[in-house]
Amino acid sequence: MSLFLDNAATSFPKPEAVYRAMDAAMREIGVAPGRGGYRQSLAATRTVFEARSTLAEFFGVSDASRLIFTHSATESLNLAVSGLLKAGDHVVSTTVEHNALLRPLHLLRGRGVEVTFVPADREGLVAEIEIERALRPTTRLIALAHASNVTGTVQPIEAIARVARRAGVLLLVDAAQSAGFLPLDVEAMGIDLLAAPGHKGLFGPPGTGVLTIARGVELEPLLVGGTGTSSSTPEQPEHLPERFESGTINTPAIAGLKAGVDFITATGLAVIREKEKRLVGQLVAGLTVLPKVTVYGPLRGPRAAAVSFTVDGADAAVLGFRLDSEHDICVRTGLHCAPDAHRTIGTYPGGTVRVSPGFFNTEEEIERFLRALRELT
Protein backbone atom coordinates (compact mmCIF):
# COMPACT_ATOMS: atom_id res chain seq x y z
CA MET A 1 0.00 0.00 0.00
CA SER A 2 1.28 3.47 -0.89
CA LEU A 3 2.67 5.56 1.93
CA PHE A 4 1.52 9.14 1.40
CA LEU A 5 3.91 11.77 2.82
CA ASP A 6 2.92 14.84 0.80
CA ASN A 7 0.32 16.40 3.08
CA ALA A 8 1.80 19.88 2.61
CA ALA A 9 0.43 19.65 -0.94
CA THR A 10 -2.93 18.01 -0.15
CA SER A 11 -3.92 16.09 2.94
CA PHE A 12 -4.77 12.44 2.31
CA PRO A 13 -6.73 10.54 3.33
CA LYS A 14 -9.61 12.69 4.54
CA PRO A 15 -11.73 11.92 7.59
CA GLU A 16 -14.56 9.58 6.64
CA ALA A 17 -17.09 12.28 7.55
CA VAL A 18 -15.76 14.46 4.72
CA TYR A 19 -16.56 11.82 2.11
CA ARG A 20 -20.01 11.25 3.59
CA ALA A 21 -20.86 14.97 3.74
CA MET A 22 -19.88 15.52 0.11
CA ASP A 23 -21.82 12.48 -1.07
CA ALA A 24 -24.93 13.52 0.85
CA ALA A 25 -24.77 17.09 -0.48
CA MET A 26 -24.49 15.83 -4.04
CA ARG A 27 -27.17 13.14 -3.77
CA GLU A 28 -29.68 14.77 -1.43
CA ILE A 29 -29.35 18.46 -2.36
CA GLY A 30 -27.55 18.69 -5.69
CA VAL A 31 -28.56 22.28 -6.49
CA ALA A 32 -27.09 25.76 -6.07
CA PRO A 33 -27.66 27.81 -2.90
CA GLY A 34 -29.52 31.10 -3.07
CA ARG A 35 -31.03 30.41 -6.48
CA GLY A 36 -34.55 29.38 -5.55
CA GLY A 37 -37.24 29.39 -2.88
CA TYR A 38 -37.93 25.67 -3.02
CA ARG A 39 -36.78 23.31 -0.28
CA GLN A 40 -33.77 21.83 -2.11
CA SER A 41 -32.31 25.25 -2.80
CA LEU A 42 -33.02 26.36 0.77
CA ALA A 43 -31.21 23.25 2.01
CA ALA A 44 -28.18 24.20 -0.12
CA THR A 45 -28.28 27.73 1.27
CA ARG A 46 -28.43 26.36 4.81
CA THR A 47 -25.47 24.05 4.12
CA VAL A 48 -23.30 26.95 2.96
CA PHE A 49 -24.47 29.19 5.81
CA GLU A 50 -23.60 26.55 8.41
CA ALA A 51 -20.20 25.95 6.83
CA ARG A 52 -19.46 29.67 6.79
CA SER A 53 -20.43 29.98 10.45
CA THR A 54 -18.28 26.98 11.40
CA LEU A 55 -15.19 28.32 9.63
CA ALA A 56 -15.72 31.84 10.94
CA GLU A 57 -15.77 30.52 14.50
CA PHE A 58 -12.71 28.37 13.80
CA PHE A 59 -10.69 31.37 12.59
CA GLY A 60 -12.01 33.85 15.17
CA VAL A 61 -14.09 35.92 12.72
CA SER A 62 -16.93 37.53 14.68
CA ASP A 63 -18.93 38.50 11.55
CA ALA A 64 -19.30 35.34 9.45
CA SER A 65 -20.27 37.34 6.35
CA ARG A 66 -16.65 38.50 6.23
CA LEU A 67 -15.43 34.95 5.53
CA ILE A 68 -15.48 34.45 1.77
CA PHE A 69 -15.46 31.08 0.03
CA THR A 70 -12.99 30.77 -2.85
CA HIS A 71 -11.68 27.83 -4.85
CA SER A 72 -8.17 28.00 -3.32
CA ALA A 73 -5.76 29.95 -1.16
CA THR A 74 -4.29 31.17 -4.46
CA GLU A 75 -7.59 32.78 -5.43
CA SER A 76 -7.87 34.25 -1.93
CA LEU A 77 -4.40 35.80 -2.18
CA ASN A 78 -5.13 37.20 -5.63
CA LEU A 79 -8.37 38.73 -4.39
CA ALA A 80 -6.62 40.24 -1.38
CA VAL A 81 -3.70 41.89 -3.17
CA SER A 82 -5.38 42.80 -6.46
CA GLY A 83 -8.53 43.96 -4.71
CA LEU A 84 -6.59 46.20 -2.33
CA LEU A 85 -3.47 47.60 -3.99
CA LYS A 86 -3.30 50.41 -6.54
CA ALA A 87 -0.47 52.01 -8.50
CA GLY A 88 1.76 53.95 -6.12
CA ASP A 89 1.04 51.67 -3.16
CA HIS A 90 3.92 49.84 -1.50
CA VAL A 91 3.80 46.28 -0.13
CA VAL A 92 6.33 44.46 2.04
CA SER A 93 6.79 40.71 1.59
CA THR A 94 9.65 38.22 2.06
CA THR A 95 12.10 36.11 0.05
CA VAL A 96 10.49 32.82 1.12
CA GLU A 97 7.04 33.13 -0.41
CA HIS A 98 5.10 30.57 -2.44
CA ASN A 99 4.24 31.49 -6.02
CA ALA A 100 0.61 31.82 -4.91
CA LEU A 101 1.65 35.15 -3.37
CA LEU A 102 4.84 35.88 -5.29
CA ARG A 103 3.22 35.85 -8.73
CA PRO A 104 0.30 38.16 -7.88
CA LEU A 105 2.81 40.62 -6.39
CA HIS A 106 4.99 40.33 -9.50
CA LEU A 107 1.93 41.04 -11.66
CA LEU A 108 1.08 44.13 -9.61
CA ARG A 109 4.64 45.38 -9.93
CA GLY A 110 3.95 45.72 -13.64
CA ARG A 111 0.91 47.85 -12.78
CA GLY A 112 2.78 50.36 -10.66
CA VAL A 113 2.72 48.77 -7.21
CA GLU A 114 6.08 48.84 -5.43
CA VAL A 115 7.20 45.66 -3.66
CA THR A 116 10.01 45.10 -1.15
CA PHE A 117 11.06 41.51 -0.42
CA VAL A 118 12.69 41.33 3.01
CA PRO A 119 15.44 38.67 3.11
CA ALA A 120 14.97 35.68 5.37
CA ASP A 121 17.87 33.92 7.05
CA ARG A 122 19.18 30.51 5.98
CA GLU A 123 16.49 28.81 8.06
CA GLY A 124 13.80 30.80 6.28
CA LEU A 125 13.00 33.04 9.25
CA VAL A 126 12.21 36.76 8.87
CA ALA A 127 12.76 39.13 11.80
CA GLU A 128 9.95 41.58 12.52
CA ILE A 129 12.50 44.39 12.89
CA GLU A 130 13.51 43.86 9.25
CA ILE A 131 9.87 44.09 8.22
CA GLU A 132 9.59 47.34 10.15
CA ARG A 133 12.71 48.77 8.53
CA ALA A 134 11.26 48.07 5.08
CA LEU A 135 8.14 50.17 5.69
CA ARG A 136 7.65 53.43 3.81
CA PRO A 137 5.08 56.23 4.02
CA THR A 138 3.34 54.62 1.00
CA THR A 139 3.25 51.09 2.49
CA ARG A 140 -0.29 49.76 2.37
CA LEU A 141 0.25 46.09 3.11
CA ILE A 142 2.54 43.50 4.70
CA ALA A 143 1.98 40.12 3.02
CA LEU A 144 3.66 36.84 3.96
CA ALA A 145 3.16 33.16 4.70
CA HIS A 146 2.61 32.06 8.27
CA ALA A 147 4.70 28.92 7.66
CA SER A 148 6.96 27.90 4.80
CA ASN A 149 5.94 25.04 2.53
CA VAL A 150 9.66 24.35 1.94
CA THR A 151 11.29 24.49 5.38
CA GLY A 152 8.31 24.47 7.74
CA THR A 153 9.64 27.68 9.32
CA VAL A 154 6.97 29.54 11.30
CA GLN A 155 7.09 33.33 11.08
CA PRO A 156 6.44 35.54 14.15
CA ILE A 157 3.03 36.66 12.90
CA GLU A 158 1.83 38.29 16.11
CA ALA A 159 5.02 40.38 16.38
CA ILE A 160 4.68 41.36 12.71
CA ALA A 161 1.03 42.24 13.34
CA ARG A 162 2.13 44.66 16.06
CA VAL A 163 4.53 46.28 13.59
CA ALA A 164 1.68 46.64 11.10
CA ARG A 165 -0.64 48.15 13.70
CA ARG A 166 1.91 50.74 14.83
CA ALA A 167 2.44 51.81 11.22
CA GLY A 168 -1.23 51.77 10.23
CA VAL A 169 -0.53 49.07 7.63
CA LEU A 170 -2.72 46.07 6.80
CA LEU A 171 -1.49 42.50 7.29
CA LEU A 172 -2.22 39.65 4.86
CA VAL A 173 -1.29 36.13 6.00
CA ASP A 174 -1.00 33.09 3.74
CA ALA A 175 -2.07 30.25 6.04
CA ALA A 176 -1.64 27.43 3.52
CA GLN A 177 0.73 25.52 5.84
CA SER A 178 -0.70 26.60 9.19
CA ALA A 179 -4.51 26.44 8.95
CA GLY A 180 -5.57 23.30 10.80
CA PHE A 181 -2.11 22.89 12.29
CA LEU A 182 -1.43 26.07 14.28
CA PRO A 183 -4.01 28.08 16.26
CA LEU A 184 -5.36 31.00 14.21
CA ASP A 185 -7.61 33.70 15.68
CA VAL A 186 -7.49 36.54 13.18
CA GLU A 187 -9.00 39.18 15.41
CA ALA A 188 -6.92 38.32 18.47
CA MET A 189 -3.73 38.07 16.38
CA GLY A 190 -4.30 41.29 14.43
CA ILE A 191 -4.58 39.68 10.99
CA ASP A 192 -6.57 41.81 8.54
CA LEU A 193 -6.69 39.32 5.66
CA LEU A 194 -6.20 35.57 5.99
CA ALA A 195 -6.01 33.25 2.99
CA ALA A 196 -6.34 29.51 3.59
CA PRO A 197 -6.89 26.44 1.42
CA GLY A 198 -9.48 23.88 2.33
CA HIS A 199 -7.65 20.83 1.01
CA LYS A 200 -4.59 20.79 3.28
CA GLY A 201 -4.72 21.00 7.08
CA LEU A 202 -8.48 21.64 7.13
CA PHE A 203 -9.09 18.17 5.61
CA GLY A 204 -11.50 19.50 2.98
CA PRO A 205 -11.56 18.58 -0.71
CA PRO A 206 -9.48 20.24 -3.43
CA GLY A 207 -11.11 23.30 -4.97
CA THR A 208 -11.95 24.98 -1.66
CA GLY A 209 -10.47 27.98 0.10
CA VAL A 210 -11.37 30.96 2.24
CA LEU A 211 -10.45 34.60 2.64
CA THR A 212 -11.24 36.45 5.85
CA ILE A 213 -11.62 40.22 5.59
CA ALA A 214 -11.41 42.42 8.69
CA ARG A 215 -13.93 45.16 9.32
CA GLY A 216 -12.96 48.38 7.59
CA VAL A 217 -10.99 46.63 4.83
CA GLU A 218 -12.47 47.35 1.40
CA LEU A 219 -11.59 45.24 -1.63
CA GLU A 220 -12.57 45.34 -5.28
CA PRO A 221 -13.89 41.99 -6.54
CA LEU A 222 -11.87 39.91 -9.00
CA LEU A 223 -15.01 38.41 -10.49
CA VAL A 224 -18.51 39.82 -10.93
CA GLY A 225 -21.74 38.20 -12.04
CA GLY A 226 -24.71 36.35 -10.67
CA THR A 227 -24.98 36.17 -6.91
CA GLY A 228 -28.60 35.17 -6.39
CA THR A 229 -29.30 38.57 -4.83
CA SER A 230 -29.73 42.15 -6.10
CA SER A 231 -30.71 40.72 -9.47
CA SER A 232 -32.37 43.93 -10.70
CA THR A 233 -29.15 45.93 -11.02
CA PRO A 234 -26.09 45.56 -13.28
CA GLU A 235 -23.89 46.65 -10.39
CA GLN A 236 -22.14 44.06 -8.24
CA PRO A 237 -23.67 43.93 -4.73
CA GLU A 238 -21.80 45.87 -2.06
CA HIS A 239 -22.75 43.58 0.79
CA LEU A 240 -20.70 40.59 1.89
CA PRO A 241 -20.25 37.74 1.19
CA GLU A 242 -22.10 38.08 -2.14
CA ARG A 243 -19.78 40.84 -3.35
CA PHE A 244 -16.99 38.27 -3.71
CA GLU A 245 -18.93 35.08 -4.48
CA SER A 246 -20.23 35.43 -8.01
CA GLY A 247 -21.30 32.29 -9.82
CA THR A 248 -22.41 28.93 -8.49
CA ILE A 249 -20.76 27.90 -5.24
CA ASN A 250 -19.55 24.30 -4.97
CA THR A 251 -21.95 23.21 -2.24
CA PRO A 252 -20.76 19.57 -1.96
CA ALA A 253 -17.14 20.70 -1.57
CA ILE A 254 -18.10 23.28 1.05
CA ALA A 255 -20.08 20.62 2.91
CA GLY A 256 -16.92 18.50 2.89
CA LEU A 257 -14.84 21.43 4.14
CA LYS A 258 -17.23 21.95 7.06
CA ALA A 259 -16.95 18.27 7.92
CA GLY A 260 -13.15 18.57 7.88
CA VAL A 261 -13.21 21.49 10.31
CA ASP A 262 -15.76 19.70 12.48
CA PHE A 263 -13.31 16.78 12.65
CA ILE A 264 -10.53 19.13 13.81
CA THR A 265 -12.76 20.64 16.46
CA ALA A 266 -13.97 17.25 17.71
CA THR A 267 -10.45 15.77 17.74
CA GLY A 268 -8.82 18.88 19.16
CA LEU A 269 -6.38 21.12 17.32
CA ALA A 270 -3.85 20.59 20.10
CA VAL A 271 -4.12 16.81 19.67
CA ILE A 272 -3.55 17.10 15.92
CA ARG A 273 -0.66 19.51 16.44
CA GLU A 274 0.98 17.23 19.03
CA LYS A 275 0.68 14.16 16.78
CA GLU A 276 2.20 15.96 13.79
CA LYS A 277 4.96 17.48 15.96
CA ARG A 278 5.87 14.00 17.15
CA LEU A 279 6.04 12.65 13.60
CA VAL A 280 8.08 15.63 12.41
CA GLY A 281 10.44 15.27 15.36
CA GLN A 282 10.95 11.58 14.58
CA LEU A 283 11.54 12.44 10.92
CA VAL A 284 14.07 15.21 11.61
CA ALA A 285 15.93 13.07 14.16
CA GLY A 286 16.14 10.20 11.69
CA LEU A 287 17.34 12.40 8.84
CA THR A 288 19.98 14.36 10.74
CA VAL A 289 21.95 11.24 11.70
CA LEU A 290 22.38 10.18 8.07
CA PRO A 291 25.88 11.23 6.95
CA LYS A 292 25.01 12.48 3.45
CA VAL A 293 21.76 14.25 4.36
CA THR A 294 21.30 17.99 4.92
CA VAL A 295 18.02 19.05 6.56
CA TYR A 296 16.76 22.61 5.99
CA GLY A 297 14.76 24.85 8.30
CA PRO A 298 14.78 25.00 12.09
CA LEU A 299 16.04 21.87 13.82
CA ARG A 300 14.61 23.09 17.13
CA GLY A 301 11.67 25.30 17.96
CA PRO A 302 8.32 25.61 16.22
CA ARG A 303 7.94 24.37 12.67
CA ALA A 304 5.08 23.25 10.47
CA ALA A 305 4.86 19.70 9.16
CA ALA A 306 7.09 20.14 6.12
CA VAL A 307 10.67 18.86 6.15
CA SER A 308 13.03 19.44 3.22
CA PHE A 309 16.38 17.76 2.73
CA THR A 310 19.04 17.01 0.16
CA VAL A 311 21.44 14.09 -0.16
CA ASP A 312 25.05 14.73 -1.23
CA GLY A 313 25.62 13.53 -4.77
CA ALA A 314 21.97 12.61 -5.34
CA ASP A 315 19.41 14.34 -7.53
CA ALA A 316 16.23 15.16 -5.59
CA ALA A 317 13.97 14.19 -8.47
CA VAL A 318 15.70 10.81 -8.87
CA LEU A 319 15.36 10.14 -5.14
CA GLY A 320 11.67 10.94 -5.26
CA PHE A 321 11.19 8.68 -8.28
CA ARG A 322 12.99 5.79 -6.61
CA LEU A 323 11.06 6.22 -3.35
CA ASP A 324 7.87 5.92 -5.38
CA SER A 325 8.85 3.20 -7.84
CA GLU A 326 10.88 0.98 -5.49
CA HIS A 327 9.24 1.63 -2.12
CA ASP A 328 5.75 2.95 -2.94
CA ILE A 329 6.35 6.13 -0.92
CA CYS A 330 4.92 9.47 -2.09
CA VAL A 331 7.04 12.59 -1.42
CA ARG A 332 7.48 15.90 -3.23
CA THR A 333 10.67 16.94 -5.03
CA GLY A 334 11.92 20.08 -6.76
CA LEU A 335 11.27 23.74 -6.05
CA HIS A 336 7.80 23.33 -4.50
CA CYS A 337 6.46 26.44 -6.29
CA ALA A 338 8.74 28.62 -4.13
CA PRO A 339 11.93 29.40 -6.11
CA ASP A 340 12.98 32.37 -3.97
CA ALA A 341 12.74 30.25 -0.83
CA HIS A 342 15.24 27.84 -2.39
CA ARG A 343 17.53 30.71 -3.35
CA THR A 344 17.35 31.86 0.27
CA ILE A 345 18.29 28.48 1.78
CA GLY A 346 20.80 27.60 -0.95
CA THR A 347 18.99 24.78 -2.76
CA TYR A 348 18.29 26.48 -6.09
CA PRO A 349 17.98 25.25 -8.83
CA GLY A 350 17.96 21.58 -7.85
CA GLY A 351 15.43 21.92 -5.06
CA THR A 352 14.88 19.45 -2.25
CA VAL A 353 13.04 16.31 -1.28
CA ARG A 354 10.12 17.35 0.90
CA VAL A 355 8.43 15.02 3.35
CA SER A 356 5.24 16.22 5.01
CA PRO A 357 3.48 13.82 7.37
CA GLY A 358 -0.13 14.30 8.36
CA PHE A 359 -2.40 13.38 11.22
CA PHE A 360 -3.26 9.98 9.74
CA ASN A 361 0.37 8.91 9.39
CA THR A 362 2.03 6.76 12.07
CA GLU A 363 5.44 6.38 13.69
CA GLU A 364 5.80 3.05 11.90
CA GLU A 365 5.31 4.78 8.55
CA ILE A 366 7.97 7.38 9.32
CA GLU A 367 10.36 4.54 10.16
CA ARG A 368 9.41 2.83 6.89
CA PHE A 369 10.38 6.00 5.02
CA LEU A 370 13.68 6.31 6.89
CA ARG A 371 14.55 2.68 6.16
CA ALA A 372 13.84 3.21 2.48
CA LEU A 373 16.00 6.34 2.38
CA ARG A 374 18.87 4.53 4.08
CA GLU A 375 18.69 1.83 1.41
CA LEU A 376 18.78 4.43 -1.37
CA THR A 377 21.65 6.49 0.05
N, C-alpha and C positions, 0 to 999 in steps of 0.2 A: 504494500500500500504506500502511495506517495506520502512523503513527509513535507508538509507545506510550512515554509519558514520565510514567507514574503508578506507578512501581515502589514508592514508599513506601506505596501502598495494597495492591498485590499484584504480585509480580514476574511479568513476562511478556516473552518466552516462558520456558518451563522448559528445562533441559537435556534432551536427547533421552532420556537414561537414566531420567529421572523418568517419562516417559510409558511407557517399556517396562516399568519395574518395576511400575507400577500395573496395566498390562494383564496382565502375567504373574500377579500376585497374584490378580486377579479371575478369570482364565481357568483357571489351573492349581491354585489353592488354593480360593478362593471360599467358605471357611467361617470360622467364628469360632475364635480361639485359645482354648486352655484349656477347651474344652467337649466334648472327646472324646479317647479313646485311640487312635483310628484315625489312619492316616498323614497324611491331609489336614489334620486338626486339629492334629497334631503339627507339620506343616510351617508352619501359620499361627502356632503358638506360637513356633516357631524364628524366623520372620520378625520378629515383634514383639520377641523377645529380642535379636536382632542389631541391630535399629534402636535399641532402648533403650541397648545397649552403645555403639553408634556415637555417639549424641548425648551420652551421659554423658562419653565421652572428649573429645568436641569442646568441651564446656562445663567440663571439669575437675572432674567429679563422680566421686569415687573409688568410691562405692557406687552402682551403676547402678539399684538398686531405689528410690533416692531421686530419680529422674527420672520424673515422672508424665506420661503422655500425656493431653492435653485436646483439645477441639475448637478452641481459639483462645487467644490471649494474654488475651483478655477473661475467659474462663472461669478461666484460671490466676490472674489478679489477683483475681477474685471469691473463689476458693478460698483464696487466701493471706490476704486481709484478713478475710473473714467467718469463715474457719476459725480465725483467731488471736485477733481482737480481741473483747473483752467490754465491757459497760457499765462506765464508769469508766476505761477505758484511754484513753491519749492517743496520737495519731499525728501525725507531722510530714510534710507533703507540700509541694508548691510551686504557684505560680500558673500553671504552664505545662503542666499535665497533660492528657492525652487523656481523653475521657469513659470509656474503659475502666477507668481508675483513679478518676477524679473521681466518677463516679456510684456505684460501690460505697462510697466514703468518705462521700458524701452520704447514702446509705441508712443507713449505720451511725451517722451523726450522730443520726438519728431514733431510734436504739436505745440512745442513751446514751454513745456513743463520742465523745470530744472530738478535734477535728481543727484543726491550725494549718497554714495555707497560707503558706509563706515566699515573699515577693515575689521575682521574678526581675528582672533589669535589662532595658533595652529590647532587648537582644540575646537575651534569654531565658536568660541564665546566672544560676545561683544560687551564691552563695558558701558554702563549707562553714562559715564562721564564723557565718553567719546561721542555718544549720541548727542549729548547736550552741547558739546563743542561744535558740532556740525550744524546746529540750528542757525537760521538767519531770520531777519525781520519778515521775509516773505514765506517762511516755512508754514505750510498748511497741515502737513501730515507726517507722522512717523509710521512706517509700515515695515513689519518684519514677522518672521515665523517664530512661534513660541518655542518649537523644538525642531531641530534639523532632521531631515529625512536621510541624511548621509551619516552623520556622526552621533545622532541622538542628543546632542548638546541642548540643554534647556536654557533659554535666555532669561535674564532677570526682569520679567515683564512688569511686575509691580513697581520696581525701581524706575524703569523706563516710563511707566505711566505717570509717576510723580514728576519726572522731567517734563513730560508733555503738558501736564496740568499747570506747572509753574510758568511755562512759556505760552500757554493758551493755544496749544497745538493738539490736533486730533491724533488718536492712536488706533491704527488698524493692525490686528493680529491674525496671522494665518495659523489656525489651530489644527492643521491637517494631521500632525503627529502627536497632538496632545489631547484633543477632544476624546473623551472616554478613557483617558489614561491618567491625566492630571486634573485636579479640581479646577473648574473655571466658573467664576461668578463675575460676569462682565461689569456689573454695577459696583460691586465691592472692590474689584481690581482696577477700575478706572479705564476699562477698554471701551472705546467709542464704537468700533466696528470689529466684529468677529466673524471670520469666514471659517467654516468647517465642512468637511465632507461627511456624508452619511455612511459611506461604505468601508471606512477603516475602523477606528476605535469605537464608533457608535453601533457597529454590528448591523447596519442597514444595508440595503442592496446598492449596487452601482447605479449611478444616475440620480443620486440624491445629494443635497447639500443645503446649507443654511447660511444666511447673513443676518447678524443682529445689528440693529441701527439704534444708537442712543438717542434719547430725546434731544431735540435741537439740531440734530445733524440732518441736513437736506441733501438729497442726491437726485440727479437726473436719471431717469430709467434708461437702460440699455435697449429695451424692447418694449414696444407699445402694441396694443391690439385689444382683442376681446378679453374682458375680465368678468363678465356675468353681471356687472353692475354699471350704473351710469351709461346705459346703452343709448341714450338719446343724444349724446354729444360726441363730436369727433375728438374732443380733448381727452387725454389720458386722465383717469381719476387722480385726485391729489391724495386721497386717503390711503392709509396702509391697511393691510398688505397688498391690496389690489394694484396699487401704483406700480409695483415691481413684479407682479405675477400674471402677466398677459399670457393668453393661450391656455390650453387644457393641462391642468396639473395631473401628475402621475399618481393617482390616488392609491393604487396597490403598493407602489414603492414607498409612499409616505406612510402607509399603514405598517409596512415592514420596518421602516425607520423608527416609528413609535415603539414597536415591539422590541427593537434592539435597545432603545433607551430604557424601556421598562425592565428589560433583563439586567441592565447595569444597575438600576436603582434597587431591584430586588436582591441582586447578588451583593451589591455594595461596591462603590468605586474604590474604596480602600482595599477591599479584598482582591479586586482585579489588579490594582496597582501593585500590591504586595506579591501576587503570583508572578506577574511579568517582571518585576524587579529581581525576584529570585532566579527566574530563568535567564535573564540578562546577566546577572552576576555569575551564574554557572558558566555561561557562554564566554564571557570576558576572561574569567579565570582559566578556562580551558584553552583559549586561544593564546593568551599571553605567555604560556609556558612552552609553546611550540617555537623552536629556534628560528625558523625562517619567516615567522608571521609578525606583521606589524599591525597593531590595532589602533584605530583613529578615534578621536573624541576623548571625553573624560574617562579616566580609569577609576576614579573615585568621585563621589558626589552624585547629584541628581542627573539622570539621563533618561531619555525616552527609549522605547524598545526597538532601537535600530542600531546595529553594530556593524561597522565597516572595517574590512581588513584587506591587506595585500600579502602575498607570499613571494619572497625573493625568487626571482628567476621564473616566475609563473605568470602567465597571462590570465587576468581575472575572468575573461569570457570563456577561456578554455576550462578553467576550474569549475565555473558554473555549469558548463555543458557536461563535464564528466560527473559532477555531483548528481545531475539529473539522469544521464544515460546509464551510469554504472551503479548508482546508489538510490535512484528514485527520490532525490531530495531537491526541493524547489527553493532556490535562492535568487537574488537579483544581482546582476553584474553590470558594470559600466559606470556611466556618469549620473545615473539616477535623476535625470532632468534638472541637475543643479551644477552646471559647469563651473560657476564661480566658486562654489563651495569646494570643489576639488582643486581649483587653483589655490585656494586659501590653505588647504591642508597638505598640498604638495602631491596630489594623486592625479593630476591632469597630464596627459589626455587619456591614460589607460583606465582610470577609474578604480573601483574597488569591488570586492565581493561584499554584498550586504546581506546580513542575516537578521530577520526581525521576527522573533517569536511572538505568539499571541496567547490569550487566556486559555485556549483549548489545547495548547501544546503541553508537554510533560517533561520532567527531568530526564526520563529515559530517552525521549526523542532528541533532546539536546546532546546527550551522550552519544546517541547514534550518529548525529551529525559530526561530532568531534572525532569519533572513530573513523568515519569516512574520510574526513579531511586529513587525518594522520596517514591513512593509507595512500592518499593522493600526493602527499608532500614528503 
